């Protein structure tokens, strides 16, 4: 066929018309997506995906236009050289075919997105829990058994087809006497990974014996088990094989990146690995002094192996946790968290924990809201079971971006993955409070108090929820309980107590809280300027309150980031132009500004 005949055939078969119609419809879809997707809070990559999919559909539309006609009798294959069908029929067929293909492309994109998002929840995913492996060795080796458990947990968490229960909930079944059915019912899982670890020093070196079993909850049947015994040097191969065998037993199809992640050997230096496991053990205690110990061990790990990406990730998260607890100047925690996270990602971009730590630093210290969101979302892409990312995305989406529904979706996922975590329960209350749903927020915090009456966070949240409703006397009682059950040097709680005393006219008691903060500073403990500002706001000493808020802004304290969502904490300041100016400089995203 020469070119003249070919182009004539294109015209006869209305291929040109299909191309034009397809391009117009695709363009309309792109424009609609560009407007609708941000309003629906969809991530940026979804728009790119729709564009790519419609582009891929274009040659398919041309091929179908060449090969087929839509006639009154139905779809017919175009006969070579046949006369054209009536123009109106051919034109209608071309429009229907092109528009249909473009719409199908959009539907596929939307379906893929929903499946991808749903993949973050339990639907369509096999739910399992990795219980802490029993330590059959010396008592001093407990950290090693827990570390091996966490490593198996981490590797399986990276598999998108699996929903792996968070470490906090899993740890509560350490040395449990509960049956498989009881654990399965309480956690809502289909399978349980259980086993034991023994480490012994022999003539040839340190020998490790790891026994693991995969149990199906429905009938308590063991569907896979194995025992590994070898030198400590083989521990990474053992962890990889366990994760792979579990995935195979569950008939999970592994994507190539997931297979590479499971097979990763994080370090060749066993001393560095030992320090890393000790660091994780201390970090898991989630207490300021223990976190400082974790930092020391993670530092030793990366000193022993400067290419140990996982060690840097642990160090970054430990510094982020230290910054979150307070007690140290922001510059003594957050910049270190950022440096360690960036080093970890330079060595291995696929570490979800490093992305989470970097996102926390961007949110808490740099006030870079977009960088924080991208970091949290990247962490979830790499590890759909990352409770750490989910539990922070909840208050972040609500408190910074003003997106309540999106926040509650993230927290629902976190609760499904870590149903016995008090941190998840604690964070559920804040979006409700910020959305003005005070009764629901109170119910959330009251449930947490009933579950863990000795946890300060539940009482703190309940105090602020009561305060938001003007129930100041009741709020004071909860604030006092917060101090009684928690760290007496937790300066935000001292600031809250001083604020409430001030609002109730108990000036002498409020001033005593300022004295306590001064004493802490004299002893070398960092006190957030926001805590002092809170007391002065309660005393209605507005100029002093603003002076300390400005200092908090200069220091980039993370206690300031919720300023735009806490009007009840600053009710006598919000109408002041200085308050509005400070909120403006925080540069919150537009949805938050509109919500105010």
C-alpha positions as CSV (number, residue, x, y, z in Angstrom):
1,X,0.0,0.0,0.0
2,X,1.5,3.3,-1.0
3,X,1.2,6.4,1.2
4,X,-1.6,8.0,-0.8
5,X,-3.7,4.9,-0.5
6,X,-2.8,4.5,3.1
7,X,-3.9,8.0,4.1
8,X,-7.0,7.6,2.0
9,X,-7.8,4.4,3.9
10,X,-7.2,6.2,7.2
11,X,-9.8,8.8,6.1
12,X,-12.3,6.2,4.9
13,X,-12.1,4.3,8.2
14,X,-12.5,7.6,10.2
15,X,-9.2,7.1,12.1
16,X,-8.6,10.8,11.9
17,X,-11.9,11.6,13.5
18,X,-11.4,9.0,16.3
19,X,-8.0,10.6,17.0
20,X,-9.4,14.0,17.3
21,X,-12.4,13.0,19.4
22,X,-10.1,10.9,21.7
23,X,-7.7,13.8,22.1
24,X,-10.6,16.2,23.0
25,X,-12.2,13.8,25.5
26,X,-8.8,13.0,27.1
27,X,-8.1,16.7,27.4
28,X,-11.4,17.2,29.1
29,X,-10.7,14.3,31.5
30,X,-7.3,15.8,32.3
31,X,-8.8,19.2,33.1
32,X,-11.5,17.7,35.3
33,X,-8.9,15.6,37.1
34,X,-6.7,18.6,37.7
35,X,-9.6,20.3,39.4
36,X,-11.2,17.4,41.2
37,X,-8.2,15.4,42.4
38,X,-6.9,18.1,44.8
39,X,-10.4,18.7,46.1
40,X,-10.7,15.0,46.8
41,X,-7.3,15.1,48.6
42,X,-5.8,12.6,46.1
43,X,-2.0,12.5,46.0
44,X,-0.2,14.1,43.1
45,X,0.8,10.8,41.4
46,X,-2.8,10.0,40.7
47,X,-3.1,12.8,38.1
48,X,0.1,11.6,36.5
49,X,-1.3,8.1,36.3
50,X,-4.5,9.2,34.6
51,X,-2.5,11.2,32.0
52,X,-0.2,8.2,31.3
53,X,-3.1,5.8,31.1
54,X,-5.1,8.0,28.6
55,X,-2.0,8.3,26.5
56,X,-1.5,4.6,26.5
57,X,-5.1,4.2,25.4
58,X,-4.6,6.5,22.3
59,X,-2.9,3.9,20.0
60,X,-5.5,1.3,21.1
61,X,-8.3,3.6,20.0
62,X,-6.6,4.1,16.6
63,X,-6.2,0.4,16.1
64,X,-9.8,-0.3,17.0
65,X,-10.9,2.6,14.7
66,X,-9.0,1.0,11.8
67,X,-10.3,-2.5,12.4
68,X,-14.0,-1.9,13.3
69,X,-17.1,0.1,12.4
70,X,-20.0,0.8,14.7
71,X,-23.1,0.3,12.5
72,X,-26.9,0.0,13.1
73,X,-26.4,-3.8,13.1
74,X,-23.7,-3.6,15.7
75,X,-19.9,-3.6,15.7
76,X,-18.6,-5.0,12.4
77,X,-15.1,-5.5,11.1
78,X,-14.3,-3.0,8.4
79,X,-14.0,-4.7,5.0
80,X,-11.0,-3.6,2.9
81,X,-12.1,-1.1,0.3
82,X,-15.7,-1.3,1.4
83,X,-18.0,1.6,1.0
84,X,-18.3,3.8,4.0
85,X,-21.3,3.6,6.3
86,X,-23.6,6.6,6.5
87,X,-21.7,9.6,7.8
88,X,-23.9,10.1,10.9
89,X,-23.5,6.5,11.9
90,X,-19.8,6.5,11.4
91,X,-19.4,9.8,13.2
92,X,-21.5,8.6,16.1
93,X,-19.5,5.4,16.2
94,X,-16.2,7.3,16.2
95,X,-17.3,9.5,19.0
96,X,-18.7,6.7,21.1
97,X,-15.6,4.5,20.6
98,X,-13.1,7.3,21.4
99,X,-15.1,8.7,24.3
100,X,-15.7,5.2,25.7
101,X,-12.1,4.3,25.6
102,X,-11.1,7.5,27.3
103,X,-13.7,7.0,30.0
104,X,-12.6,3.4,30.4
105,X,-9.1,4.6,30.9
106,X,-10.3,7.0,33.7
107,X,-12.3,4.2,35.3
108,X,-9.4,1.9,35.3
109,X,-7.2,4.6,36.8
110,X,-9.8,5.3,39.5
111,X,-10.2,1.6,40.2
112,X,-6.5,1.1,40.5
113,X,-6.2,4.1,42.8
114,X,-9.0,2.8,45.1
115,X,-7.4,-0.7,45.2
116,X,-4.1,0.9,45.9
117,X,-5.6,3.0,48.7
118,X,-7.6,0.0,50.0
119,X,-4.5,-2.0,50.0
120,X,-3.5,0.1,52.9
121,X,-6.4,-1.3,54.9
122,X,-7.2,-4.9,55.8
123,X,-9.6,-5.4,52.8
124,X,-8.1,-7.7,50.2
125,X,-5.0,-8.3,52.4
126,X,-4.0,-11.3,54.5
127,X,-3.8,-10.1,58.1
128,X,-1.1,-11.6,60.3
129,X,0.8,-10.9,63.5
130,X,4.5,-11.7,64.2
131,X,4.5,-12.5,67.9
132,X,7.7,-11.9,70.0
133,X,9.8,-15.0,69.6
134,X,10.5,-16.7,72.9
135,X,14.1,-16.4,74.2
136,X,15.4,-19.8,75.1
137,X,18.9,-18.6,75.8
138,X,20.4,-16.5,78.6
139,X,18.2,-13.7,80.0
140,X,20.8,-11.2,78.7
141,X,19.9,-12.3,75.2
142,X,16.3,-11.1,75.5
143,X,17.0,-8.1,73.3
144,X,18.4,-10.4,70.6
145,X,15.2,-12.5,70.4
146,X,13.1,-9.4,70.3
147,X,15.3,-7.9,67.6
148,X,14.9,-11.0,65.4
149,X,11.2,-10.8,65.9
150,X,11.2,-7.2,64.8
151,X,13.4,-7.9,61.8
152,X,10.9,-10.6,60.6
153,X,8.1,-8.2,61.2
154,X,9.8,-5.4,59.2
155,X,10.5,-7.6,56.2
156,X,6.9,-8.9,56.1
157,X,5.5,-5.4,56.5
158,X,7.1,-4.4,53.3
159,X,4.9,-6.9,51.4
160,X,1.9,-5.0,50.0
161,X,-0.4,-8.0,50.0
162,X,0.0,-8.5,53.8
163,X,-1.4,-6.5,56.6
164,X,1.0,-6.9,59.5
165,X,-0.1,-6.0,63.0
166,X,2.0,-3.3,64.6
167,X,4.8,-4.0,67.1
168,X,3.0,-2.3,70.0
169,X,0.0,-4.7,69.9
170,X,2.2,-7.7,69.1
171,X,4.5,-7.0,72.1
172,X,1.5,-7.3,74.5
173,X,1.4,-11.0,73.7
174,X,4.9,-11.7,74.8
175,X,4.9,-14.8,77.0
176,X,1.2,-15.0,76.8
177,X,-0.9,-17.9,77.8
178,X,-3.7,-17.0,75.4
179,X,-4.7,-19.5,72.7
180,X,-4.3,-18.9,69.0
181,X,-8.0,-18.3,68.6
182,X,-8.1,-15.7,71.4
183,X,-5.2,-13.8,69.9
184,X,-6.7,-14.1,66.4
185,X,-10.0,-12.7,67.6
186,X,-8.5,-9.9,69.6
187,X,-6.3,-8.7,66.8
188,X,-8.5,-9.7,63.8
189,X,-5.8,-11.7,62.1
190,X,-5.9,-14.7,59.9
191,X,-2.4,-16.1,60.7
192,X,0.1,-16.0,63.5
193,X,3.9,-16.3,63.2
194,X,5.3,-17.7,66.4
195,X,8.5,-19.4,67.5
196,X,11.7,-19.2,69.6
197,X,15.3,-18.1,69.5
198,X,18.4,-19.6,71.2
199,X,21.8,-18.1,71.0
200,X,24.8,-20.0,72.3
201,X,28.6,-19.4,72.3
202,X,30.4,-22.5,71.0
203,X,33.9,-23.2,69.9
204,X,33.2,-22.2,66.3
205,X,31.5,-18.9,67.3
206,X,28.0,-17.7,68.2
207,X,25.4,-20.3,67.1
208,X,21.8,-19.2,66.6
209,X,18.9,-21.6,66.5
210,X,15.6,-20.1,65.3
211,X,12.4,-22.1,65.2
212,X,9.3,-20.5,63.5
213,X,5.8,-21.6,62.8
214,X,3.0,-20.1,60.7
215,X,-0.4,-20.9,62.3
216,X,-3.8,-20.5,60.6
217,X,-6.2,-19.0,63.2
218,X,-9.4,-20.5,61.9
219,X,-8.4,-24.1,62.7
220,X,-5.2,-23.5,64.7
221,X,-3.4,-25.6,62.1
222,X,0.3,-25.2,61.5
223,X,0.7,-24.6,57.8
224,X,4.5,-24.2,57.8
225,X,7.3,-24.5,60.3
226,X,11.0,-24.8,60.2
227,X,14.1,-24.8,62.4
228,X,17.3,-23.0,61.4
229,X,20.6,-23.5,63.1
230,X,23.8,-21.8,62.1
231,X,26.4,-19.2,62.9
232,X,25.3,-15.7,63.8
233,X,26.8,-14.6,60.5
234,X,23.8,-16.4,58.8
235,X,21.1,-14.5,60.7
236,X,20.1,-12.3,57.8
237,X,19.7,-15.2,55.5
238,X,17.6,-16.9,58.1
239,X,15.3,-13.9,58.5
240,X,15.0,-13.6,54.7
241,X,14.1,-17.3,54.3
242,X,11.5,-17.1,57.1
243,X,9.8,-14.1,55.4
244,X,10.0,-15.8,52.0
245,X,8.6,-19.1,53.3
246,X,5.8,-17.3,55.1
247,X,4.9,-15.4,51.9
248,X,5.0,-18.6,49.9
249,X,2.8,-20.5,52.4
250,X,0.3,-17.7,52.2
251,X,0.4,-17.8,48.4
252,X,1.4,-14.2,48.2
253,X,2.8,-12.9,44.9
254,X,5.9,-10.8,45.6
255,X,6.7,-7.8,43.5
256,X,10.3,-7.6,42.5
257,X,11.1,-4.6,44.8
258,X,9.5,-6.6,47.7
259,X,11.6,-9.6,46.9
260,X,14.7,-7.4,46.9
261,X,13.7,-5.9,50.2
262,X,13.1,-9.3,51.8
263,X,16.6,-10.5,50.6
264,X,18.4,-7.4,51.8
265,X,21.5,-7.9,54.0
266,X,21.7,-4.6,55.9
267,X,25.3,-5.0,57.2
268,X,28.2,-7.4,57.2
269,X,29.4,-6.1,60.6
270,X,27.9,-8.3,63.3
271,X,29.0,-5.9,66.1
272,X,27.1,-3.1,64.3
273,X,24.1,-5.3,64.1
274,X,24.3,-6.1,67.8
275,X,24.4,-2.4,68.7
276,X,21.5,-1.8,66.4
277,X,19.4,-4.5,68.1
278,X,20.2,-2.9,71.5
279,X,19.2,0.5,70.1
280,X,15.9,-0.9,69.0
281,X,15.3,-2.5,72.4
282,X,15.8,0.8,74.2
283,X,13.8,2.8,71.6
284,X,10.9,0.4,72.1
285,X,10.6,1.4,75.8
286,X,9.5,4.9,74.5
287,X,10.8,6.8,77.5
288,X,13.2,9.8,77.3
289,X,16.1,8.2,79.2
290,X,15.7,5.0,77.3
291,X,15.7,6.9,74.0
292,X,18.9,8.6,74.9
293,X,20.4,5.1,75.5
294,X,19.0,4.1,72.1
295,X,20.8,7.0,70.4
296,X,24.1,5.9,72.0
297,X,23.7,2.4,70.6
298,X,22.6,3.5,67.2
299,X,25.6,5.8,67.1
300,X,27.9,2.9,68.0
301,X,26.3,0.8,65.2
302,X,27.0,3.4,62.5
303,X,30.5,4.0,63.9
304,X,31.2,0.3,63.5
305,X,29.7,0.3,59.9
306,X,29.5,3.7,58.3
307,X,27.5,2.2,55.4
308,X,24.8,0.8,57.7
309,X,21.7,2.5,56.3
310,X,19.3,0.8,58.8
311,X,21.5,2.0,61.7
312,X,21.2,5.6,60.5
313,X,17.4,5.2,60.1
314,X,17.2,4.0,63.7
315,X,19.3,6.9,64.8
316,X,17.1,9.3,62.9
317,X,13.9,8.0,64.5
318,X,15.4,8.0,68.0
319,X,16.4,11.7,67.6
320,X,12.9,12.4,66.3
321,X,11.4,10.7,69.3
322,X,13.7,12.7,71.6
323,X,12.5,15.9,69.9
324,X,8.9,14.8,70.3
325,X,9.2,14.2,74.0
326,X,10.9,17.5,74.6
327,X,13.3,18.2,77.4
328,X,16.1,19.1,75.0
329,X,16.4,22.2,72.8
330,X,15.0,21.6,69.3
331,X,18.5,22.2,67.8
332,X,19.8,19.3,69.9
333,X,17.4,16.8,68.4
334,X,15.8,17.7,65.1
335,X,18.9,18.7,63.0
336,X,20.5,15.4,64.1
337,X,17.3,13.5,63.1
338,X,17.4,15.1,59.7
339,X,21.1,14.5,59.1
340,X,20.8,10.8,60.1
341,X,17.7,10.3,57.9
342,X,19.3,11.9,54.9
343,X,22.4,9.8,55.4
344,X,20.2,6.7,55.6
345,X,18.3,7.5,52.4
346,X,21.5,8.3,50.6
347,X,22.6,4.8,51.3
348,X,19.1,3.2,50.8
349,X,16.2,5.2,49.5
350,X,13.8,2.4,50.3
351,X,13.8,2.7,54.1
352,X,10.3,3.7,55.3
353,X,11.5,4.5,58.8
354,X,14.0,7.1,57.5
355,X,11.3,8.7,55.4
356,X,9.1,8.9,58.5
357,X,11.8,10.4,60.6
358,X,12.6,13.0,57.9
359,X,8.9,13.8,57.6
360,X,8.6,14.3,61.4
361,X,11.6,16.7,61.2
362,X,10.1,18.7,58.3
363,X,6.8,18.9,60.2
364,X,8.1,19.6,63.7
365,X,11.1,21.8,63.1
366,X,11.2,23.2,59.6
367,X,7.5,23.8,59.3
368,X,7.7,22.5,55.8
369,X,4.3,21.0,55.4
370,X,4.7,19.8,51.8
371,X,8.0,18.0,52.5
372,X,6.4,16.4,55.6
373,X,3.4,15.1,53.6
374,X,5.6,13.7,50.8
375,X,7.8,11.9,53.4
376,X,4.9,10.3,55.2
377,X,3.3,9.2,51.9
378,X,6.6,7.8,50.6
379,X,7.0,5.8,53.9
380,X,3.5,4.3,53.3
381,X,4.3,3.5,49.7
382,X,7.4,1.5,50.9
383,X,5.6,0.0,53.9
384,X,1.8,-0.1,53.8
385,X,1.8,-1.5,57.3
386,X,3.8,1.4,58.8
387,X,1.8,2.4,61.9
388,X,4.4,5.1,62.6
389,X,3.6,6.9,59.4
390,X,-0.2,6.4,59.8
391,X,-0.4,7.5,63.4
392,X,1.3,10.8,62.5
393,X,-0.5,11.4,59.3
394,X,-3.8,11.6,61.2
395,X,-3.1,14.7,63.3
396,X,-0.9,16.1,60.5
397,X,-3.7,16.0,57.9
398,X,-6.3,17.4,60.3
399,X,-4.2,19.8,62.3
400,X,-2.1,21.2,59.5
401,X,-4.0,20.6,56.3
402,X,-7.5,20.8,57.7
403,X,-8.6,17.6,56.1
404,X,-10.6,15.8,58.8
405,X,-12.0,12.9,56.7
406,X,-8.6,12.0,55.3
407,X,-7.1,12.1,58.9
408,X,-9.7,9.7,60.2
409,X,-9.1,7.3,57.3
410,X,-5.4,7.2,58.2
411,X,-6.1,6.7,61.9
412,X,-8.7,3.9,61.1
413,X,-5.9,2.1,59.2
414,X,-3.5,2.6,62.1
415,X,-6.1,1.3,64.5
416,X,-6.7,-1.8,62.4
417,X,-3.0,-2.5,62.2
418,X,-2.3,-1.7,65.9
419,X,-5.5,-2.1,67.8
420,X,-3.9,-2.2,71.2
421,X,-1.7,0.9,70.8
422,X,-2.4,3.7,73.1
423,X,-0.6,6.1,70.8
424,X,-3.1,5.4,68.1
425,X,-6.0,5.8,70.5
426,X,-4.5,9.1,71.7
427,X,-4.1,10.5,68.3
428,X,-7.7,9.7,67.3
429,X,-9.0,12.2,69.7
430,X,-7.2,15.3,68.3
431,X,-8.8,15.5,64.8
432,X,-12.2,15.1,66.5
433,X,-11.4,17.9,68.8
434,X,-10.1,20.2,66.1
435,X,-13.1,19.5,63.9
436,X,-15.3,20.8,66.8
437,X,-16.7,17.4,67.5
438,X,-16.1,17.8,71.2
439,X,-18.3,15.1,72.6
440,X,-16.7,12.5,70.3
441,X,-13.3,13.7,71.2
442,X,-14.2,13.4,74.9
443,X,-15.5,9.9,74.3
444,X,-12.2,8.9,72.6
445,X,-10.1,10.2,75.4
446,X,-12.4,8.7,78.1
447,X,-12.0,5.3,76.4
448,X,-8.2,5.7,76.5
449,X,-8.3,6.7,80.2
450,X,-10.5,3.7,81.0
451,X,-8.1,1.4,79.1
452,X,-4.9,2.9,80.6
453,X,-5.7,5.1,83.6
454,X,-2.0,5.5,84.3
455,X,-1.2,7.0,80.9
456,X,-0.9,10.7,81.1
457,X,-1.9,11.4,77.5
458,X,-5.5,10.3,78.0
459,X,-5.9,12.7,80.9
460,X,-4.2,15.5,79.0
461,X,-6.4,15.1,76.0
462,X,-9.5,14.9,78.2
463,X,-8.5,18.1,80.0
464,X,-8.2,20.0,76.7
465,X,-11.5,18.6,75.4
466,X,-13.3,19.7,78.6
467,X,-11.6,23.1,78.3
468,X,-12.8,23.5,74.8
469,X,-16.4,23.1,76.1
470,X,-15.9,25.7,78.8
471,X,-15.8,23.1,81.6
472,X,-12.7,24.6,83.2
473,X,-13.0,23.2,86.7
474,X,-13.3,19.6,85.3
475,X,-10.5,20.3,82.9
476,X,-8.3,21.4,85.9
477,X,-9.0,18.1,87.7
478,X,-7.8,16.2,84.6
479,X,-4.8,18.4,84.2
480,X,-3.9,17.7,87.8
481,X,-4.2,13.9,87.2
482,X,-2.0,14.3,84.1
483,X,0.7,15.6,86.4
484,X,0.1,13.0,89.0
485,X,0.4,10.0,86.7
486,X,3.0,11.4,84.2
487,X,6.4,12.9,84.2
488,X,6.4,15.8,86.7
489,X,8.8,17.6,84.4
490,X,6.6,17.4,81.3
491,X,6.5,21.1,80.6
492,X,3.4,21.2,78.3
493,X,1.3,19.7,81.1
494,X,2.8,22.3,83.5
495,X,1.9,25.0,81.0
496,X,-1.7,23.6,80.7
497,X,-2.1,23.5,84.5
498,X,-0.9,27.1,84.8
499,X,-3.2,28.2,82.1
500,X,-6.2,26.7,83.8
501,X,-5.3,28.1,87.2
502,X,-5.1,31.5,85.5
503,X,-8.5,31.2,83.8
504,X,-10.0,30.3,87.1
505,X,-8.5,33.3,88.8
506,X,-6.1,31.3,90.9
507,X,-3.2,33.6,90.1
508,X,-0.9,32.4,92.9
509,X,-1.2,28.8,91.7
510,X,-0.5,29.8,88.1
511,X,2.6,31.7,89.1
512,X,3.8,28.6,91.0
513,X,3.8,26.8,87.6
514,X,6.0,29.5,86.1
515,X,8.4,29.0,89.1
516,X,8.5,25.3,88.4
517,X,9.4,26.0,84.7
518,X,12.1,28.3,85.9
519,X,13.5,25.7,88.2
520,X,13.6,23.1,85.4
521,X,15.5,25.6,83.2
522,X,18.0,26.3,86.0
523,X,18.7,22.5,86.2
524,X,19.5,22.4,82.5
525,X,16.3,21.0,81.2
526,X,14.9,22.6,78.1
527,X,11.5,24.2,78.5
528,X,9.5,25.1,75.4
529,X,8.6,28.8,75.3
530,X,5.1,27.7,74.4
531,X,4.6,26.3,77.9
532,X,5.4,29.6,79.4
533,X,3.3,31.4,76.9
534,X,0.4,29.2,77.9
535,X,0.6,30.2,81.5
536,X,0.8,33.9,80.7
537,X,-2.2,33.5,78.4
538,X,-4.2,32.1,81.3
539,X,-3.1,35.0,83.4
540,X,-4.2,37.3,80.6
541,X,-0.7,38.8,80.4
542,X,-1.0,39.1,76.7
543,X,2.3,40.9,75.9
544,X,4.3,38.3,77.9
545,X,2.4,35.5,76.1
546,X,3.2,36.9,72.7
547,X,6.9,37.4,73.6
548,X,7.2,33.7,74.5
549,X,5.2,32.6,71.4
550,X,7.6,34.6,69.3
551,X,10.6,32.9,71.0
552,X,9.0,29.6,70.3
553,X,8.7,30.5,66.6
554,X,12.3,31.5,66.5
555,X,13.4,28.3,68.1
556,X,11.1,26.3,65.9
557,X,9.6,24.3,68.7
558,X,7.3,21.6,67.6
559,X,4.7,22.6,70.3
560,X,3.8,25.5,68.1
561,X,2.8,23.6,65.0
562,X,-0.8,23.1,66.1
563,X,-1.3,26.9,66.8
564,X,-3.8,27.2,64.0
565,X,-6.0,24.5,65.4
566,X,-5.9,25.4,69.1
567,X,-8.1,28.5,69.6
568,X,-9.4,27.3,73.0
569,X,-5.8,27.3,74.2
570,X,-5.4,30.9,73.2
571,X,-8.9,32.3,73.3
572,X,-7.9,35.7,74.6
573,X,-5.2,36.0,72.0
574,X,-6.8,35.0,68.7
575,X,-8.4,38.4,68.0
576,X,-5.0,40.2,68.4
577,X,-3.3,41.1,65.1
578,X,0.0,39.6,66.5
579,X,-1.7,36.2,66.7
580,X,-3.0,36.4,63.2
581,X,0.5,37.5,62.0
582,X,2.1,34.5,63.7
583,X,-0.5,32.1,62.1
584,X,0.3,33.8,58.7
585,X,4.0,33.2,59.2
586,X,3.4,29.6,60.0
587,X,2.3,29.4,56.4
588,X,-0.3,26.7,56.9
589,X,-1.8,25.2,53.7
590,X,-4.9,26.9,52.4
591,X,-7.4,24.2,53.6
592,X,-6.3,25.0,57.2
593,X,-6.7,28.7,56.7
594,X,-10.2,28.2,55.2
595,X,-11.2,26.0,58.1
596,X,-10.3,28.7,60.5
